[in-house]
Amino acid sequence: MSTEDDAAVSSQLQRPARGVVGVAYRCPCGKPAVVATAPRLPDGTPFPTTYYLTCPRATSACSTLESLGVMAQMTERLETEAELAAAYQRAHQAYLADRERLGEVPEIAGVSAGGMPTRVKCLHVLVAHALAAGPGVNPLGDEALASIGAFWAHPCLEAPADAAEEEISR
């Protein structure tokens, strides 16, 4: 991560980022929207959330979906739609494989995030995974992302003043 990425993520989160190993997805505006985190934080705490959504607009949109009961609806569908459940199980396995590439933490072995593989407990994680992994990996993350729409239509953060001044001077 560049110094600029670190500053952008800290601004997006309104706190210093912890355990970030890189940007996993950038908004079309160029700013980080998802970061990849180490499976163990610098203080030693196990951290199963490999993909962390940082874009404030995407985060807000996920919170809105959650408040509408989308997670409960998705969890119910996992119980009745065998193909969806199988695809979500594969998403869970893909998430675990991605995290294992960053390091092994025995305390969280087999545990992914967002409720995978049997329920939905955090759309933020599923959207972050969908953005980082690309379409077709996490079906419920893809669905939530489609519901959110173009969250990047307005940049997550304003451009730094010096960049705006440089653009004006051109």
C-alpha positions as CSV (number, residue, x, y, z in Angstrom):
1,M,0.0,0.0,0.0
2,S,1.2,3.4,-0.8
3,T,1.3,6.3,1.7
4,E,-1.6,7.8,-0.2
5,D,-3.6,4.6,0.0
6,D,-2.9,4.3,3.8
7,A,-4.1,7.9,4.2
8,A,-7.2,7.4,2.1
9,V,-8.2,4.2,4.0
10,S,-7.6,5.8,7.4
11,S,-9.8,8.7,6.2
12,Q,-12.5,6.4,5.0
13,L,-12.5,4.4,8.2
14,Q,-12.0,7.5,10.4
15,R,-9.3,5.6,12.3
16,P,-5.9,4.1,11.4
17,A,-6.2,0.9,9.5
18,R,-5.0,-2.3,11.2
19,G,-3.2,-5.2,9.7
20,V,-3.7,-4.1,6.1
21,V,-1.5,-6.0,3.6
22,G,-2.8,-4.3,0.4
23,V,-5.6,-2.9,-1.6
24,A,-7.8,-5.7,-2.8
25,Y,-10.2,-3.5,-4.9
26,R,-10.1,0.1,-6.1
27,C,-13.2,2.1,-7.0
28,P,-13.3,3.4,-10.5
29,C,-12.4,6.7,-9.0
30,G,-9.0,5.2,-8.1
31,K,-9.3,5.1,-4.3
32,P,-9.2,2.0,-2.3
33,A,-12.6,0.4,-1.6
34,V,-11.6,-2.9,-0.2
35,V,-8.4,-3.8,1.7
36,A,-6.9,-7.2,2.3
37,T,-6.0,-7.7,6.0
38,A,-3.6,-10.1,7.6
39,P,-5.3,-13.0,9.4
40,R,-3.5,-11.9,12.6
41,L,-3.5,-8.3,13.6
42,P,-0.2,-6.7,14.8
43,D,-1.3,-7.1,18.4
44,G,-1.7,-10.9,17.9
45,T,-5.5,-11.0,17.6
46,P,-6.8,-13.5,15.1
47,F,-8.7,-11.6,12.4
48,P,-10.9,-13.7,10.0
49,T,-12.0,-10.7,7.9
50,T,-9.6,-11.0,5.0
51,Y,-11.5,-8.5,2.8
52,Y,-12.6,-5.3,4.6
53,L,-14.9,-2.8,2.9
54,T,-13.5,0.7,3.4
55,C,-15.5,2.9,0.9
56,P,-17.9,4.9,3.0
57,R,-20.6,4.9,0.2
58,A,-20.4,1.2,-0.3
59,T,-20.4,0.7,3.5
60,S,-23.5,2.9,3.9
61,A,-25.3,1.1,1.1
62,C,-24.6,-2.3,2.7
63,S,-25.9,-1.0,6.0
64,T,-29.1,0.1,4.3
65,L,-29.6,-3.3,2.8
66,E,-29.0,-4.9,6.1
67,S,-31.6,-2.7,7.7
68,L,-34.1,-3.8,5.1
69,G,-33.8,-7.5,6.2
70,V,-31.8,-8.7,3.2
71,M,-29.6,-10.9,5.3
72,A,-32.5,-12.9,6.7
73,Q,-34.0,-13.3,3.2
74,M,-30.6,-14.5,1.9
75,T,-30.2,-17.0,4.8
76,E,-33.7,-18.4,4.2
77,R,-32.8,-18.9,0.5
78,L,-29.7,-20.8,1.5
79,E,-32.0,-23.3,3.2
80,T,-34.2,-23.8,0.2
81,E,-32.0,-23.3,-2.9
82,A,-29.5,-26.1,-3.2
83,E,-27.5,-24.5,-6.0
84,L,-27.2,-21.2,-4.2
85,A,-26.1,-23.0,-1.0
86,A,-23.4,-25.0,-3.0
87,A,-22.2,-21.8,-4.7
88,Y,-22.0,-20.1,-1.3
89,Q,-20.0,-23.0,0.1
90,R,-17.6,-22.6,-2.8
91,A,-17.3,-18.9,-1.9
92,H,-16.5,-19.9,1.7
93,Q,-13.7,-22.2,0.4
94,A,-12.4,-19.5,-1.9
95,Y,-12.3,-17.0,1.0
96,L,-10.4,-19.5,3.2
97,A,-7.9,-20.1,0.4
98,D,-7.3,-16.4,-0.1
99,R,-6.7,-16.0,3.7
100,E,-4.3,-19.0,3.9
101,R,-2.1,-17.3,1.2
102,L,-1.7,-14.4,3.7
103,G,-0.8,-16.7,6.7
104,E,-2.1,-19.5,8.8
105,V,-3.9,-18.8,12.1
106,P,-5.0,-22.0,13.8
107,E,-7.6,-20.3,16.0
108,I,-9.6,-19.3,12.9
109,A,-8.9,-22.3,10.7
110,G,-12.1,-23.2,8.7
111,V,-13.8,-20.0,9.8
112,S,-14.4,-17.5,7.0
113,A,-16.5,-14.3,7.5
114,G,-19.9,-12.8,6.9
115,G,-21.7,-16.0,8.1
116,M,-20.3,-18.2,5.3
117,P,-21.0,-21.0,4.5
118,T,-24.5,-21.5,6.1
119,R,-25.9,-18.0,6.8
120,V,-25.5,-14.4,6.1
121,K,-24.5,-12.1,8.9
122,C,-22.6,-9.3,7.3
123,L,-23.2,-7.9,3.8
124,H,-20.2,-5.7,4.1
125,V,-17.9,-8.7,4.1
126,L,-19.8,-10.4,1.2
127,V,-19.6,-7.3,-0.9
128,A,-15.9,-6.8,-0.1
129,H,-15.3,-10.4,-1.1
130,A,-17.3,-10.0,-4.3
131,L,-15.3,-6.8,-5.2
132,A,-11.9,-8.3,-4.4
133,A,-12.5,-11.7,-6.0
134,G,-14.6,-10.5,-9.0
135,P,-17.9,-11.6,-10.3
136,G,-19.0,-15.2,-10.0
137,V,-17.1,-16.1,-6.8
138,N,-19.5,-15.1,-4.1
139,P,-23.1,-15.3,-5.3
140,L,-24.7,-13.4,-2.4
141,G,-21.9,-10.8,-2.5
142,D,-22.7,-10.3,-6.2
143,E,-26.4,-10.0,-5.5
144,A,-25.8,-7.4,-2.7
145,L,-23.4,-5.5,-5.0
146,A,-26.0,-5.4,-7.8
147,S,-28.5,-4.1,-5.3
148,I,-26.1,-1.3,-4.2
149,G,-25.5,-0.2,-7.7
150,A,-22.9,2.4,-8.7
151,F,-21.7,3.4,-5.3
152,W,-18.6,5.1,-6.9
153,A,-20.7,7.6,-8.8
154,H,-19.5,10.2,-6.3
155,P,-15.9,9.6,-5.0
156,C,-15.6,8.2,-1.5
157,L,-13.2,11.0,-0.6
158,E,-12.6,14.4,-2.0
159,A,-9.4,14.8,-4.1
160,P,-6.5,16.3,-2.1
161,A,-6.4,20.1,-2.5
162,D,-3.0,20.0,-4.2
163,A,-4.3,17.5,-6.8
164,A,-7.3,19.7,-7.5
165,E,-5.0,22.8,-7.9
166,E,-2.7,20.9,-10.2
167,E,-5.6,19.8,-12.4
168,I,-6.9,23.5,-12.6
169,S,-3.4,24.7,-13.6
170,R,-3.3,22.4,-16.6
